[in-house]
Amino acid sequence: MSKKQIMLGNQAIARGAYEAGVTVSSAYPGTPSTEISENIAKYDEVYAEWAPNEKVAMEVVVGASMAGARALCSMKMVGVNVAADPLYSCSYIGVKGGIVLVAADDPGIYSSQNEQDSRMVARAAMVPVLEPSDSDEARLFTKLAFEYSEKYDTPIMLRTTTRLSHSQGMVNLEERVEHESTPYERNMRKNVMMPACAIERHKVVEKRLKDMAEDANTMPINKVEYKDTKIGVISSGIPYQYVKEVLPEASVLKLGLVNPLPRKLIEEFASKVDTLYIVEELEPVIEEQVKSWGIKCIGKEIFTVQGEYSANMLRKAILGEEVDISEPADAPNRPPILCPGCPHRATFSVLKKLKIHAAGDIGCYTLGAVAPLDVIDTTVCMGASISMLHGMEKAKGKEFIKNWVAVIGDSTFLHTGVNSLMNMVYNKATGTVIILDNSTTGMTGHQDHAATGKTLKGEPTYAIDIYNLCKAMGIENVYEVDAFDQKKLEETVKTEVARDAVSVIIAKSPCALLKEYVPKGKCVVDDEKCRRCGACLVLGCPAITKKDGHIVIDETMCNGCGLCQSKCPFEAISLVKAGE
Amino acid sequence: MAEKTVNVMIVGVGGQGTLLASRILGNLTTASGYDVKISEVHGMAQRGGSVVTYVRYGHGVAEPIVEEGQADVLIAFERLEALRYAHFLKKDGHIIVNDQRIDPMTVVTGACEYPENIIEELSKKYDVTALDAMAEAEKLGNTRVFNTIILGVVATKMEFDKEVWIETIKNVVPPKTVDLNVKAFEVGYSL
């Protein structure tokens, strides 16, 4: 009997890689890709690791492939930009053991800084792309991707989106088939990308894509479902599900391989239907190619390039049907916020008091940009806080940044912040960098990193010492301060922003959601002493609210970090320690 | 068995534990022979933001999300979230709402007001079952199982046998918490 299990799309990708005989996996966490690594790490047969960033992860995988193993690399779409350098060269080099790069796009921007379409990167890097439509296809296509990778001697991108990665569906489980690791052979012309070799390899890449495009016409993952031919739709991925929901009687060409495209198959399909629609989320990647072949079709004229699609959206755009829905109620927004006990809040409250601007970075602490904290002025990409502060100083002079700092998390600092800090030291900067060290990669759900002392597999390892790392760069002024020691933190920030030299303040305190975190107790308000001044409310702690004019701390949420207590001018808040 | 696809939504505040409820529903529906798709929210929205999970089960489920006007059951872990997503319900849809108030930051900062009489207003348009799951959970001595109490109420509004629910809960929750969760389910079921 075949085994079935309900799985997240990401879990199914991990399963597919396992079944394909993968032995090496490297990744950096990023929504919506994180669960791929977390799940593949559970298989004893697979070596799986967190790399400090996506470029490193990709290079690890290229090395593993060259040594003969099947290897998996997974990342969110902006991570693909970080990994782009090795990806482009890897495309020229090809593979020994298959390489699959999972690129997880985020249409609708649930947890990202932009809405880019990874298929565009793949086309630029001349890398084939497979796109599954549900959990079981996620498993199956991952396996197929490894086969194609070896057959066509190319890395393969498996493109997923938030809706696929974070949807559960039924998955058929198959046995793992061990991949026979081939012996290492030196092959300078293929593996050393210097001009003479690269010129030759580029020819190979062009031919490889042409060959694959030809084969794509008969590949079973490109499926034609002929029904009524008045309407024909070309689609792939999650949008295919919306098409099936809205147009169960239409003819559909479902593309499993979205780069390169099967031209003959598309031409044939187009000739048999009266009106051809191309339904793809984000960029018109398929549509523009199809139109360039002189085929008449409708795409982004009626479908948006922004956000996620839905059945109702297609109903309206294709069938002109208005869906009768009642008006949504007028409900106050509930944006995400820093958790009760979050150490970032403690650091931000000092910066707010001192009226200091922060160049921000990527992580939970980006939430310091919004009310009531309003501390962070910029967020661009991983590591940018430090380099941007440097750019500001070089543009406006050192006096300009006397009320500025860069804030960056520990995981983000190790990702790409290190390089930016090196740049500050080298180029005689005077800025202050605050490393918000909460001992984890918080936003993506608490993954370990090079400074936590634990591997992805949960094994103890050497923890890189951020303090000594900064010292080793030649920075004299490096301080480690408990983020909740408000007095000391304030003094340190004041002194360091005034100093004409690079400083690093490591604001250290663990994330309150970590398993190891021990709540200190509960904070309670003495209603008689409380003057309702609102000094505690300004912290933006979700445990503190106003009820009928009185300040109340929700004891199920509070874990007694004591920050509100330190801010209360009337000593109306006290800490009841745990166990008392 | 249901002929058409049944649409369930679980809404709440990030961190309330809506994912456990969707896991139980997923296992419950597949154990009963249905195809199912569940769509969740991870990442930034989990930090105290408004979260929504879609569960669709039937015979061959294509779309993984529930859209406006399509939900048969709306399970709300907090009452403002019930209000926010009520228009996703069909005309004869059920709401099971935990009568708890968690102020969003927009209310704390004074930018907005928390709406009054949410449950009364919703009851005018929909079939609403409200419960104070936190109070019930406190009686059991562990506020964490409030979500299983809610599921107990949900069970009275859905087609699956009580035994199948209990069997599923036993399979899904951590082994150490099985007894407590089953007890919590029973509390909700008999409310």
Interface residues (C-beta under 8 A of the other chain):
Chain A: K4 I6 L8 T31 P32 T34 E35 Y110 S111 D134 R163 H166 S167 Q168 G169 M170 I238 Q241 Y242 K244 E245 S310 A311 N312 V323 D324 I325 S326 E327 P328 A329 D330 A331 P332 N333 R334 P335 P336 I337 L338 C339 C364 L367 V370 A371 P372 M443 T444 G445 L537 G540 P542 I544 T545 K546 D554 T556
Chain B: V13 G14 G15 S22 G26 N27 T30 D35 V36 K37 I38 S39 E40 V41 H42 G43 M44 A45 Q46 R47 G48 G49 S50 V61 A62 E63 P64 I65 E67 E68 G69 L80 E81 L83 R84 A86 H87 I102 D103 P104 M105 T106 V107 V108 T109 A111 C112 E113 Y114 P115 M134 T143
